[in-house]
C-alpha cells in the first residue's frame, strides 16, 4: 500500500488487541501517514456508540482537568474526540446485503449522509454496483438538514 501512495487509518478501540497486533497497526499507520493518495479506513473493533462514549469521556476528562470549559463544548469538540476526527463525514454510504439499518456504524458522522441500499451481498458487489450507487447519488438534491 505504501508504494501505491495509500494512507491507512484504523478506527475503533484497538486497546483490546494483543501487543503484536497493536504494534503492527502502529507500524502500518505510521509508514503510510504521509501518503497523499487514497485513504483506506479500516474499522477494527469499531462501534459507533462506543466511539461516542469514548469522545464523551475524553471531554469529561478535559473538563475535570480544567483544560476545557463546559460552555466551550460544541459539535466540533465532540467530533474531535471521535475515532474518525481525521476523516470527513461520508457523503454516500452504501449498504449491501439487503439490510436497511446502520448497524451501529458512523452514527454521528452520518447525519447528512445519503444512503444507497442494495440486495447484492458484499462478496458479489462489483464495479457496476458502485457505479449505480454513484449515479443515483449524483441525481440527489442534498439539503444537509435544510428544507
N, CA, C and O atoms as a GROMACS GRO file, in nm:
protein
  588
    1UNK      N    1   0.082  -0.120   0.000
    1UNK     CA    2   0.000   0.000   0.000
    1UNK      C    3   0.086   0.126   0.000
    1UNK      O    4   0.052   0.224  -0.066
    2UNK      N    5   0.195   0.124   0.073
    2UNK     CA    6   0.280   0.243   0.082
    2UNK      C    7   0.332   0.284  -0.055
    2UNK      O    8   0.336   0.403  -0.087
    3UNK      N    9   0.371   0.186  -0.135
    3UNK     CA   10   0.424   0.218  -0.268
    3UNK      C   11   0.317   0.269  -0.364
    3UNK      O   12   0.349   0.327  -0.467
    4UNK      N   13   0.190   0.248  -0.331
    4UNK     CA   14   0.079   0.298  -0.412
    4UNK      C   15   0.028   0.432  -0.360
    4UNK      O   16  -0.073   0.482  -0.408
    5UNK      N   17   0.098   0.491  -0.263
    5UNK     CA   18   0.064   0.621  -0.206
    5UNK      C   19  -0.068   0.617  -0.128
    5UNK      O   20  -0.136   0.719  -0.116
    6UNK      N   21  -0.104   0.500  -0.076
    6UNK     CA   22  -0.227   0.483   0.003
    6UNK      C   23  -0.195   0.509   0.150
    6UNK      O   24  -0.097   0.457   0.204
    7UNK      N   25  -0.279   0.589   0.214
    7UNK     CA   26  -0.266   0.611   0.358
    7UNK      C   27  -0.365   0.521   0.429
    7UNK      O   28  -0.484   0.520   0.397
    8UNK      N   29  -0.316   0.446   0.526
    8UNK     CA   30  -0.401   0.354   0.602
    8UNK      C   31  -0.429   0.414   0.739
    8UNK      O   32  -0.337   0.454   0.810
    9UNK      N   33  -0.557   0.419   0.773
    9UNK     CA   34  -0.601   0.468   0.904
    9UNK      C   35  -0.689   0.361   0.966
    9UNK      O   36  -0.764   0.293   0.897
   10UNK      N   37  -0.679   0.347   1.096
   10UNK     CA   38  -0.760   0.249   1.168
   10UNK      C   39  -0.852   0.324   1.263
   10UNK      O   40  -0.808   0.411   1.338
   11UNK      N   41  -0.981   0.290   1.258
   11UNK     CA   42  -1.076   0.347   1.352
   11UNK      C   43  -1.129   0.234   1.440
   11UNK      O   44  -1.148   0.122   1.393
   12UNK      N   45  -1.151   0.263   1.566
   12UNK     CA   46  -1.201   0.164   1.659
   12UNK      C   47  -1.114   0.157   1.783
   12UNK      O   48  -1.011   0.224   1.792
   13UNK      N   49  -1.156   0.075   1.877
   13UNK     CA   50  -1.084   0.058   2.002
   13UNK      C   51  -0.985  -0.057   1.987
   13UNK      O   52  -1.021  -0.173   2.006
   14UNK      N   53  -0.862  -0.024   1.953
   14UNK     CA   54  -0.761  -0.127   1.931
   14UNK      C   55  -0.693  -0.169   2.061
   14UNK      O   56  -0.607  -0.257   2.060
   15UNK      N   57  -0.730  -0.108   2.173
   15UNK     CA   58  -0.667  -0.142   2.301
   15UNK      C   59  -0.692  -0.287   2.342
   15UNK      O   60  -0.618  -0.341   2.424
   16UNK      N   61  -0.794  -0.350   2.287
   16UNK     CA   62  -0.827  -0.488   2.323
   16UNK      C   63  -0.738  -0.591   2.255
   16UNK      O   64  -0.736  -0.707   2.295
   17UNK      N   65  -0.664  -0.550   2.154
   17UNK     CA   66  -0.578  -0.642   2.080
   17UNK      C   67  -0.447  -0.665   2.154
   17UNK      O   68  -0.405  -0.582   2.235
   18UNK      N   69  -0.382  -0.778   2.125
   18UNK     CA   70  -0.254  -0.803   2.190
   18UNK      C   71  -0.148  -0.709   2.134
   18UNK      O   72  -0.167  -0.647   2.030
   19UNK      N   73  -0.036  -0.700   2.205
   19UNK     CA   74   0.068  -0.603   2.171
   19UNK      C   75   0.123  -0.621   2.030
   19UNK      O   76   0.154  -0.523   1.962
   20UNK      N   77   0.134  -0.744   1.984
   20UNK     CA   78   0.186  -0.771   1.850
   20UNK      C   79   0.098  -0.704   1.744
   20UNK      O   80   0.148  -0.641   1.651
   21UNK      N   81  -0.031  -0.718   1.758
   21UNK     CA   82  -0.125  -0.658   1.662
   21UNK      C   83  -0.122  -0.507   1.674
   21UNK      O   84  -0.122  -0.437   1.573
   22UNK      N   85  -0.121  -0.455   1.796
   22UNK     CA   86  -0.117  -0.309   1.815
   22UNK      C   87   0.010  -0.249   1.754
   22UNK      O   88   0.005  -0.142   1.693
   23UNK      N   89   0.122  -0.317   1.770
   23UNK     CA   90   0.248  -0.268   1.711
   23UNK      C   91   0.240  -0.268   1.559
   23UNK      O   92   0.291  -0.176   1.494
   24UNK      N   93   0.179  -0.370   1.501
   24UNK     CA   94   0.166  -0.377   1.355
   24UNK      C   95   0.073  -0.267   1.304
   24UNK      O   96   0.101  -0.205   1.201
   25UNK      N   97  -0.036  -0.242   1.374
   25UNK     CA   98  -0.126  -0.133   1.338
   25UNK      C   99  -0.051  -0.001   1.342
   25UNK      O  100  -0.061   0.080   1.249
   26UNK      N  101   0.024   0.021   1.447
   26UNK     CA  102   0.103   0.143   1.462
   26UNK      C  103   0.207   0.156   1.351
   26UNK      O  104   0.226   0.264   1.295
   27UNK      N  105   0.274   0.046   1.320
   27UNK     CA  106   0.377   0.047   1.216
   27UNK      C  107   0.318   0.085   1.080
   27UNK      O  108   0.372   0.170   1.010
   28UNK      N  109   0.208   0.020   1.044
   28UNK     CA  110   0.147   0.043   0.913
   28UNK      C  111   0.090   0.184   0.902
   28UNK      O  112   0.106   0.250   0.799
   29UNK      N  113   0.026   0.232   1.007
   29UNK     CA  114  -0.031   0.367   1.000
   29UNK      C  115   0.078   0.473   0.996
   29UNK      O  116   0.064   0.573   0.925
   30UNK      N  117   0.187   0.452   1.069
   30UNK     CA  118   0.299   0.547   1.063
   30UNK      C  119   0.368   0.542   0.928
   30UNK      O  120   0.404   0.645   0.872
   31UNK      N  121   0.387   0.421   0.875
   31UNK     CA  122   0.454   0.403   0.746
   31UNK      C  123   0.380   0.477   0.634
   31UNK      O  124   0.443   0.530   0.542
   32UNK      N  125   0.248   0.480   0.641
   32UNK     CA  126   0.169   0.540   0.533
   32UNK      C  127   0.114   0.677   0.568
   32UNK      O  128   0.041   0.736   0.488
   33UNK      N  129   0.147   0.731   0.684
   33UNK     CA  130   0.086   0.855   0.734
   33UNK      C  131   0.110   0.977   0.645
   33UNK      O  132   0.029   1.070   0.646
   34UNK      N  133   0.217   0.980   0.570
   34UNK     CA  134   0.248   1.095   0.484
   34UNK      C  135   0.197   1.077   0.341
   34UNK      O  136   0.210   1.168   0.259
   35UNK      N  137   0.139   0.962   0.312
   35UNK     CA  138   0.089   0.937   0.177
   35UNK      C  139  -0.029   1.028   0.147
   35UNK      O  140  -0.110   1.058   0.236
   36UNK      N  141  -0.039   1.071   0.024
   36UNK     CA  142  -0.139   1.172  -0.014
   36UNK      C  143  -0.245   1.119  -0.110
   36UNK      O  144  -0.331   1.195  -0.155
   37UNK      N  145  -0.239   0.991  -0.143
   37UNK     CA  146  -0.337   0.934  -0.236
   37UNK      C  147  -0.463   0.890  -0.164
   37UNK      O  148  -0.511   0.958  -0.073
   38UNK      N  149  -0.514   0.778  -0.205
   38UNK     CA  150  -0.634   0.719  -0.147
   38UNK      C  151  -0.614   0.696   0.003
   38UNK      O  152  -0.505   0.658   0.047
   39UNK      N  153  -0.719   0.718   0.081
   39UNK     CA  154  -0.716   0.688   0.224
   39UNK      C  155  -0.801   0.563   0.247
   39UNK      O  156  -0.919   0.560   0.214
   40UNK      N  157  -0.739   0.460   0.304
   40UNK     CA  158  -0.808   0.336   0.336
   40UNK      C  159  -0.834   0.335   0.486
   40UNK      O  160  -0.741   0.325   0.566
   41UNK      N  161  -0.962   0.344   0.523
   41UNK     CA  162  -1.001   0.341   0.663
   41UNK      C  163  -1.043   0.199   0.698
   41UNK      O  164  -1.133   0.143   0.636
   42UNK      N  165  -0.978   0.142   0.798
   42UNK     CA  166  -1.008   0.006   0.841
   42UNK      C  167  -1.072   0.014   0.980
   42UNK      O  168  -1.012   0.067   1.073
   43UNK      N  169  -1.193  -0.040   0.991
   43UNK     CA  170  -1.263  -0.040   1.119
   43UNK      C  171  -1.233  -0.171   1.192
   43UNK      O  172  -1.272  -0.279   1.147
   44UNK      N  173  -1.164  -0.160   1.305
   44UNK     CA  174  -1.131  -0.276   1.388
   44UNK      C  175  -1.192  -0.255   1.527
   44UNK      O  176  -1.167  -0.153   1.592
   45UNK      N  177  -1.272  -0.350   1.570
   45UNK     CA  178  -1.340  -0.339   1.699
   45UNK      C  179  -1.411  -0.203   1.708
   45UNK      O  180  -1.402  -0.133   1.808
   46UNK      N  181  -1.480  -0.169   1.600
   46UNK     CA  182  -1.547  -0.039   1.591
   46UNK      C  183  -1.696  -0.053   1.619
   46UNK      O  184  -1.762  -0.143   1.567
   47UNK      N  185  -1.746   0.035   1.701
   47UNK     CA  186  -1.889   0.051   1.724
   47UNK      C  187  -1.913   0.199   1.748
   47UNK      O  188  -1.842   0.261   1.826
   48UNK      N  189  -2.012   0.254   1.683
   48UNK     CA  190  -2.033   0.398   1.690
   48UNK      C  191  -2.075   0.445   1.829
   48UNK      O  192  -2.032   0.552   1.873
   49UNK      N  193  -2.156   0.368   1.897
   49UNK     CA  194  -2.195   0.407   2.033
   49UNK      C  195  -2.073   0.413   2.124
   49UNK      O  196  -2.058   0.506   2.202
   50UNK      N  197  -1.987   0.312   2.113
   50UNK     CA  198  -1.863   0.312   2.193
   50UNK      C  199  -1.775   0.430   2.155
   50UNK      O  200  -1.710   0.489   2.242
   51UNK      N  201  -1.773   0.465   2.028
   51UNK     CA  202  -1.695   0.580   1.982
   51UNK      C  203  -1.745   0.710   2.046
   51UNK      O  204  -1.666   0.793   2.090
   52UNK      N  205  -1.876   0.726   2.051
   52UNK     CA  206  -1.935   0.847   2.111
   52UNK      C  207  -1.908   0.850   2.261
   52UNK      O  208  -1.877   0.956   2.316
   53UNK      N  209  -1.918   0.736   2.329
   53UNK     CA  210  -1.886   0.728   2.472
   53UNK      C  211  -1.739   0.764   2.494
   53UNK      O  212  -1.706   0.837   2.587
   54UNK      N  213  -1.651   0.713   2.408
   54UNK     CA  214  -1.508   0.744   2.416
   54UNK      C  215  -1.486   0.895   2.407
   54UNK      O  216  -1.410   0.952   2.485
   55UNK      N  217  -1.553   0.960   2.312
   55UNK     CA  218  -1.540   1.105   2.295
   55UNK      C  219  -1.594   1.178   2.418
   55UNK      O  220  -1.533   1.275   2.464
   56UNK      N  221  -1.707   1.133   2.472
   56UNK     CA  222  -1.766   1.198   2.590
   56UNK      C  223  -1.672   1.185   2.710
   56UNK      O  224  -1.656   1.281   2.787
   57UNK      N  225  -1.611   1.069   2.727
   57UNK     CA  226  -1.516   1.051   2.838
   57UNK      C  227  -1.394   1.141   2.822
   57UNK      O  228  -1.344   1.197   2.919
   58UNK      N  229  -1.348   1.154   2.700
   58UNK     CA  230  -1.232   1.241   2.673
   58UNK      C  231  -1.266   1.386   2.709
   58UNK      O  232  -1.186   1.456   2.771
   59UNK      N  233  -1.385   1.429   2.670
   59UNK     CA  234  -1.430   1.565   2.701
   59UNK      C  235  -1.445   1.582   2.852
   59UNK      O  236  -1.400   1.682   2.908
   60UNK      N  237  -1.507   1.485   2.919
   60UNK     CA  238  -1.526   1.493   3.065
   60UNK      C  239  -1.391   1.503   3.136
   60UNK      O  240  -1.378   1.578   3.233
   61UNK      N  241  -1.293   1.428   3.089
   61UNK     CA  242  -1.160   1.434   3.149
   61UNK      C  243  -1.099   1.573   3.131
   61UNK      O  244  -1.040   1.628   3.224
   62UNK      N  245  -1.113   1.629   3.011
   62UNK     CA  246  -1.058   1.763   2.985
   62UNK      C  247  -1.127   1.868   3.072
   62UNK      O  248  -1.062   1.963   3.118
   63UNK      N  249  -1.257   1.853   3.094
   63UNK     CA  250  -1.330   1.946   3.182
   63UNK      C  251  -1.282   1.930   3.325
   63UNK      O  252  -1.255   2.029   3.393
   64UNK      N  253  -1.271   1.806   3.372
   64UNK     CA  254  -1.229   1.783   3.512
   64UNK      C  255  -1.086   1.830   3.538
   64UNK      O  256  -1.052   1.866   3.650
   65UNK      N  257  -1.002   1.830   3.435
   65UNK     CA  258  -0.864   1.876   3.449
   65UNK      C  259  -0.851   2.027   3.426
   65UNK      O  260  -0.741   2.082   3.434
   66UNK      N  261  -0.964   2.093   3.397
   66UNK     CA  262  -0.963   2.237   3.375
   66UNK      C  263  -0.909   2.279   3.239
   66UNK      O  264  -0.882   2.397   3.217
   67UNK      N  265  -0.894   2.185   3.148
   67UNK     CA  266  -0.844   2.215   3.014
   67UNK      C  267  -0.954   2.263   2.920
   67UNK      O  268  -0.928   2.321   2.814
   68UNK      N  269  -1.080   2.238   2.959
   68UNK     CA  270  -1.194   2.272   2.876
   68UNK      C  271  -1.309   2.318   2.965
   68UNK      O  272  -1.332   2.261   3.072
   69UNK      N  273  -1.379   2.421   2.921
   69UNK     CA  274  -1.497   2.468   2.994
   69UNK      C  275  -1.621   2.405   2.933
   69UNK      O  276  -1.629   2.382   2.812
   70UNK      N  277  -1.718   2.376   3.018
   70UNK     CA  278  -1.843   2.314   2.972
   70UNK      C  279  -1.907   2.398   2.862
   70UNK      O  280  -1.957   2.342   2.764
   71UNK      N  281  -1.906   2.529   2.877
   71UNK     CA  282  -1.968   2.616   2.777
   71UNK      C  283  -1.896   2.614   2.642
   71UNK      O  284  -1.950   2.660   2.542
   72UNK      N  285  -1.775   2.560   2.639
   72UNK     CA  286  -1.700   2.552   2.513
   72UNK      C  287  -1.725   2.422   2.437
   72UNK      O  288  -1.675   2.403   2.327
   73UNK      N  289  -1.804   2.333   2.496
   73UNK     CA  290  -1.833   2.206   2.430
   73UNK      C  291  -1.935   2.230   2.320
   73UNK      O  292  -2.045   2.281   2.344
   74UNK      N  293  -1.898   2.193   2.199
   74UNK     CA  294  -1.986   2.206   2.084
   74UNK      C  295  -1.965   2.085   1.992
   74UNK      O  296  -1.893   1.992   2.028
   75UNK      N  297  -2.026   2.087   1.874
   75UNK     CA  298  -2.014   1.975   1.782
   75UNK      C  299  -1.869   1.948   1.744
   75UNK      O  300  -1.828   1.832   1.733
   76UNK      N  301  -1.791   2.053   1.725
   76UNK     CA  302  -1.652   2.035   1.685
   76UNK      C  303  -1.572   1.966   1.795
   76UNK      O  304  -1.491   1.877   1.767
   77UNK      N  305  -1.594   2.005   1.920
   77UNK     CA  306  -1.523   1.943   2.032
   77UNK      C  307  -1.557   1.794   2.039
   77UNK      O  308  -1.469   1.710   2.056
   78UNK      N  309  -1.686   1.761   2.025
   78UNK     CA  310  -1.725   1.621   2.027
   78UNK      C  311  -1.664   1.547   1.908
   78UNK      O  312  -1.609   1.438   1.924
   79UNK      N  313  -1.675   1.607   1.791
   79UNK     CA  314  -1.620   1.544   1.671
   79UNK      C  315  -1.470   1.518   1.684
   79UNK      O  316  -1.420   1.415   1.640
   80UNK      N  317  -1.399   1.611   1.746
   80UNK     CA  318  -1.254   1.597   1.762
   80UNK      C  319  -1.217   1.480   1.854
   80UNK      O  320  -1.103   1.433   1.851
   81UNK      N  321  -1.311   1.434   1.935
   81UNK     CA  322  -1.285   1.320   2.023
   81UNK      C  323  -1.320   1.186   1.962
   81UNK      O  324  -1.295   1.082   2.022
   82UNK      N  325  -1.377   1.188   1.842
   82UNK     CA  326  -1.416   1.063   1.777
   82UNK      C  327  -1.297   0.995   1.711
   82UNK      O  328  -1.197   1.059   1.680
   83UNK      N  329  -1.308   0.864   1.691
   83UNK     CA  330  -1.202   0.790   1.622
   83UNK      C  331  -1.183   0.843   1.480
   83UNK      O  332  -1.075   0.834   1.423
   84UNK      N  333  -1.289   0.900   1.424
   84UNK     CA  334  -1.289   0.944   1.285
   84UNK      C  335  -1.260   1.093   1.269
   84UNK      O  336  -1.286   1.149   1.163
   85UNK      N  337  -1.207   1.156   1.371
   85UNK     CA  338  -1.184   1.302   1.366
   85UNK      C  339  -1.100   1.343   1.246
   85UNK      O  340  -1.113   1.455   1.197
   86UNK      N  341  -1.014   1.255   1.198
   86UNK     CA  342  -0.922   1.289   1.091
   86UNK      C  343  -0.981   1.267   0.951
   86UNK      O  344  -0.914   1.292   0.851
   87UNK      N  345  -1.105   1.222   0.944
   87UNK     CA  346  -1.166   1.198   0.814
   87UNK      C  347  -1.298   1.273   0.802
   87UNK      O  348  -1.370   1.288   0.900
   88UNK      N  349  -1.329   1.321   0.681
   88UNK     CA  350  -1.456   1.393   0.664
   88UNK      C  351  -1.575   1.298   0.677
   88UNK      O  352  -1.562   1.177   0.657
   89UNK      N  353  -1.690   1.353   0.710
   89UNK     CA  354  -1.812   1.273   0.715
   89UNK      C  355  -1.840   1.217   0.577
   89UNK      O  356  -1.811   1.281   0.476
   90UNK      N  357  -1.898   1.096   0.571
   90UNK     CA  358  -1.926   1.037   0.440
   90UNK      C  359  -2.037   1.110   0.367
   90UNK      O  360  -2.136   1.154   0.427
   91UNK      N  361  -2.021   1.124   0.237
   91UNK     CA  362  -2.126   1.180   0.152
   91UNK      C  363  -2.226   1.071   0.116
   91UNK      O  364  -2.347   1.097   0.108
   92UNK      N  365  -2.176   0.952   0.093
   92UNK     CA  366  -2.258   0.840   0.049
   92UNK      C  367  -2.220   0.716   0.128
   92UNK      O  368  -2.102   0.684   0.142
   93UNK      N  369  -2.321   0.646   0.181
   93UNK     CA  370  -2.298   0.520   0.250
   93UNK      C  371  -2.372   0.412   0.173
   93UNK      O  372  -2.494   0.418   0.157
   94UNK      N  373  -2.298   0.314   0.127
   94UNK     CA  374  -2.355   0.203   0.051
   94UNK      C  375  -2.377   0.087   0.147
   94UNK      O  376  -2.285   0.043   0.215
   95UNK      N  377  -2.502   0.037   0.151
   95UNK     CA  378  -2.535  -0.072   0.243
   95UNK      C  379  -2.576  -0.194   0.162
   95UNK      O  380  -2.690  -0.203   0.116
   96UNK      N  381  -2.484  -0.289   0.142
   96UNK     CA  382  -2.517  -0.410   0.066
   96UNK      C  383  -2.589  -0.513   0.152
   96UNK      O  384  -2.602  -0.496   0.273
   97UNK      N  385  -2.636  -0.618   0.089
   97UNK     CA  386  -2.693  -0.732   0.160
   97UNK      C  387  -2.839  -0.719   0.196
   97UNK      O  388  -2.892  -0.803   0.269
   98UNK      N  389  -2.906  -0.616   0.147
   98UNK     CA  390  -3.049  -0.602   0.171
   98UNK      C  391  -3.087  -0.544   0.306
   98UNK      O  392  -3.206  -0.524   0.332
   99UNK      N  393  -2.990  -0.517   0.390
   99UNK     CA  394  -3.021  -0.459   0.521
   99UNK      C  395  -3.050  -0.310   0.508
   99UNK      O  396  -2.987  -0.240   0.428
  100UNK      N  397  -3.144  -0.261   0.588
  100UNK     CA  398  -3.180  -0.120   0.584
  100UNK      C  399  -3.164  -0.060   0.724
  100UNK      O  400  -3.255   0.002   0.779
  101UNK      N  401  -3.046  -0.080   0.780
  101UNK     CA  402  -3.015  -0.026   0.912
  101UNK      C  403  -2.869   0.016   0.914
  101UNK      O  404  -2.790  -0.025   0.829
  102UNK      N  405  -2.834   0.099   1.012
  102UNK     CA  406  -2.696   0.147   1.024
  102UNK      C  407  -2.604   0.048   1.096
  102UNK      O  408  -2.483   0.051   1.077
  103UNK      N  409  -2.661  -0.039   1.176
  103UNK     CA  410  -2.582  -0.139   1.248
  103UNK      C  411  -2.469  -0.078   1.330
  103UNK      O  412  -2.357  -0.130   1.330
  104UNK      N  413  -2.499   0.032   1.400
  104UNK     CA  414  -2.402   0.095   1.490
  104UNK      C  415  -2.278   0.143   1.416
  104UNK      O  416  -2.167   0.138   1.471
  105UNK      N  417  -2.295   0.189   1.294
  105UNK     CA  418  -2.182   0.232   1.210
  105UNK      C  419  -2.194   0.380   1.178
  105UNK      O  420  -2.291   0.423   1.114
  106UNK      N  421  -2.096   0.459   1.220
  106UNK     CA  422  -2.086   0.602   1.190
  106UNK      C  423  -2.216   0.679   1.220
  106UNK      O  424  -2.262   0.757   1.137
  107UNK      N  425  -2.273   0.656   1.337
  107UNK     CA  426  -2.400   0.721   1.372
  107UNK      C  427  -2.388   0.873   1.374
  107UNK      O  428  -2.473   0.941   1.317
  108UNK      N  429  -2.288   0.926   1.438
  108UNK     CA  430  -2.267   1.071   1.446
  108UNK      C  431  -2.234   1.128   1.308
  108UNK      O  432  -2.287   1.231   1.268
  109UNK      N  433  -2.146   1.060   1.238
  109UNK     CA  434  -2.093   1.110   1.112
  109UNK      C  435  -2.193   1.104   0.997
  109UNK      O  436  -2.174   1.170   0.895
  110UNK      N  437  -2.298   1.026   1.012
  110UNK     CA  438  -2.393   1.004   0.903
  110UNK      C  439  -2.512   1.099   0.906
  110UNK      O  440  -2.611   1.074   0.836
  111UNK      N  441  -2.506   1.204   0.984
  111UNK     CA  442  -2.620   1.296   0.997
  111UNK      C  443  -2.670   1.347   0.862
  111UNK      O  444  -2.791   1.358   0.843
  112UNK      N  445  -2.581   1.377   0.770
  112UNK     CA  446  -2.620   1.431   0.640
  112UNK      C  447  -2.574   1.342   0.525
  112UNK      O  448  -2.564   1.386   0.410
  113UNK      N  449  -2.548   1.218   0.556
  113UNK     CA  450  -2.504   1.121   0.456
  113UNK      C  451  -2.622   1.071   0.375
  113UNK      O  452  -2.731   1.051   0.429
  114UNK      N  453  -2.601   1.052   0.246
  114UNK     CA  454  -2.700   0.989   0.160
  114UNK      C  455  -2.677   0.838   0.166
  114UNK      O  456  -2.563   0.793   0.166
  115UNK      N  457  -2.785   0.761   0.170
  115UNK     CA  458  -2.775   0.616   0.179
  115UNK      C  459  -2.821   0.551   0.049
  115UNK      O  460  -2.915   0.597  -0.016
  116UNK      N  461  -2.753   0.445   0.013
  116UNK     CA  462  -2.790   0.366  -0.104
  116UNK      C  463  -2.792   0.221  -0.062
  116UNK      O  464  -2.691   0.167  -0.015
  117UNK      N  465  -2.907   0.156  -0.078
  117UNK     CA  466  -2.926   0.018  -0.036
  117UNK      C  467  -2.933  -0.074  -0.156
  117UNK      O  468  -2.988  -0.038  -0.261
  118UNK      N  469  -2.878  -0.193  -0.141
  118UNK     CA  470  -2.885  -0.294  -0.246
  118UNK      C  471  -2.897  -0.432  -0.182
  118UNK      O  472  -2.845  -0.457  -0.074
  119UNK      N  473  -2.966  -0.522  -0.252
  119UNK     CA  474  -2.978  -0.660  -0.206
  119UNK      C  475  -2.853  -0.741  -0.237
  119UNK      O  476  -2.838  -0.852  -0.186
  120UNK      N  477  -2.765  -0.688  -0.320
  120UNK     CA  478  -2.642  -0.759  -0.357
  120UNK      C  479  -2.556  -0.778  -0.232
  120UNK      O  480  -2.533  -0.684  -0.156
  121UNK      N  481  -2.510  -0.899  -0.212
  121UNK     CA  482  -2.423  -0.928  -0.098
  121UNK      C  483  -2.284  -0.872  -0.123
  121UNK      O  484  -2.240  -0.863  -0.237
  122UNK      N  485  -2.213  -0.836  -0.016
  122UNK     CA  486  -2.081  -0.775  -0.029
  122UNK      C  487  -1.985  -0.858  -0.115
  122UNK      O  488  -1.916  -0.800  -0.199
  123UNK      N  489  -1.977  -0.990  -0.097
  123UNK     CA  490  -1.882  -1.066  -0.181
  123UNK      C  491  -1.915  -1.060  -0.330
  123UNK      O  492  -1.827  -1.080  -0.414
  124UNK      N  493  -2.041  -1.032  -0.364
  124UNK     CA  494  -2.083  -1.025  -0.504
  124UNK      C  495  -2.084  -0.883  -0.559
  124UNK      O  496  -2.119  -0.862  -0.675
  125UNK      N  497  -2.047  -0.788  -0.478
  125UNK     CA  498  -2.050  -0.646  -0.516
  125UNK      C  499  -1.944  -0.618  -0.622
  125UNK      O  500  -1.826  -0.649  -0.602
  126UNK      N  501  -1.985  -0.560  -0.734
  126UNK     CA  502  -1.896  -0.539  -0.849
  126UNK      C  503  -1.888  -0.390  -0.884
  126UNK      O  504  -1.957  -0.306  -0.825
  127UNK      N  505  -1.804  -0.361  -0.980
  127UNK     CA  506  -1.784  -0.224  -1.027
  127UNK      C  507  -1.917  -0.161  -1.070
  127UNK      O  508  -1.943  -0.044  -1.040
  128UNK      N  509  -2.000  -0.237  -1.140
  128UNK     CA  510  -2.128  -0.180  -1.187
  128UNK      C  511  -2.219  -0.139  -1.071
  128UNK      O  512  -2.299  -0.047  -1.085
  129UNK      N  513  -2.207  -0.207  -0.958
  129UNK     CA  514  -2.289  -0.171  -0.842
  129UNK      C  515  -2.243  -0.038  -0.782
  129UNK      O  516  -2.325   0.046  -0.747
  130UNK      N  517  -2.113  -0.020  -0.772
  130UNK     CA  518  -2.062   0.108  -0.720
  130UNK      C  519  -2.100   0.221  -0.815
  130UNK      O  520  -2.134   0.330  -0.771
  131UNK      N  521  -2.094   0.194  -0.944
  131UNK     CA  522  -2.134   0.297  -1.042
  131UNK      C  523  -2.282   0.328  -1.029
  131UNK      O  524  -2.320   0.445  -1.037
  132UNK      N  525  -2.367   0.227  -1.010
  132UNK     CA  526  -2.510   0.251  -0.988
  132UNK      C  527  -2.531   0.342  -0.867
  132UNK      O  528  -2.610   0.436  -0.872
  133UNK      N  529  -2.459   0.314  -0.760
  133UNK     CA  530  -2.472   0.395  -0.638
  133UNK      C  531  -2.429   0.539  -0.663
  133UNK      O  532  -2.497   0.632  -0.620
  134UNK      N  533  -2.318   0.556  -0.732
  134UNK     CA  534  -2.268   0.692  -0.759
  134UNK      C  535  -2.363   0.767  -0.851
  134UNK      O  536  -2.391   0.885  -0.828
  135UNK      N  537  -2.412   0.702  -0.955
  135UNK     CA  538  -2.506   0.769  -1.047
  135UNK      C  539  -2.633   0.810  -0.975
  135UNK      O  540  -2.684   0.920  -0.997
  136UNK      N  541  -2.685   0.723  -0.888
  136UNK     CA  542  -2.804   0.756  -0.809
  136UNK      C  543  -2.775   0.874  -0.716
  136UNK      O  544  -2.856   0.965  -0.703
  137UNK      N  545  -2.660   0.871  -0.653
  137UNK     CA  546  -2.618   0.979  -0.563
  137UNK      C  547  -2.611   1.113  -0.636
  137UNK      O  548  -2.652   1.216  -0.583
  138UNK      N  549  -2.560   1.112  -0.758
  138UNK     CA  550  -2.545   1.235  -0.835
  138UNK      C  551  -2.679   1.299  -0.870
  138UNK      O  552  -2.685   1.419  -0.896
  139UNK      N  553  -2.786   1.222  -0.870
  139UNK     CA  554  -2.920   1.273  -0.902
  139UNK      C  555  -2.987   1.339  -0.782
  139UNK      O  556  -3.087   1.409  -0.797
  140UNK      N  557  -2.933   1.317  -0.665
  140UNK     CA  558  -2.998   1.364  -0.543
  140UNK      C  559  -2.972   1.512  -0.517
  140UNK      O  560  -2.870   1.568  -0.556
  141UNK      N  561  -3.069   1.574  -0.451
  141UNK     CA  562  -3.057   1.714  -0.409
  141UNK      C  563  -3.027   1.715  -0.260
  141UNK      O  564  -3.117   1.700  -0.177
  142UNK      N  565  -2.901   1.731  -0.226
  142UNK     CA  566  -2.860   1.728  -0.085
  142UNK      C  567  -2.894   1.860  -0.018
  142UNK      O  568  -2.861   1.967  -0.068
  143UNK      N  569  -2.962   1.850   0.098
  143UNK     CA  570  -3.006   1.970   0.168
  143UNK      C  571  -2.936   1.989   0.303
  143UNK      O  572  -2.950   2.094   0.365
  144UNK      N  573  -2.862   1.890   0.348
  144UNK     CA  574  -2.787   1.900   0.473
  144UNK      C  575  -2.873   1.950   0.588
  144UNK      O  576  -2.832   2.036   0.666
  145UNK      N  577  -2.993   1.894   0.599
  145UNK     CA  578  -3.084   1.929   0.708
  145UNK      C  579  -3.179   2.042   0.676
  145UNK      O  580  -3.272   2.068   0.753
  146UNK      N  581  -3.158   2.109   0.564
  146UNK     CA  582  -3.247   2.220   0.526
  146UNK      C  583  -3.372   2.167   0.459
  146UNK      O  584  -3.385   2.048   0.430
  147UNK      N  585  -3.464   2.258   0.435
  147UNK     CA  586  -3.591   2.220   0.372
  147UNK      C  587  -3.583   2.242   0.223
  147UNK      O  588  -3.680   2.216   0.151
   0.00000   0.00000   0.00000
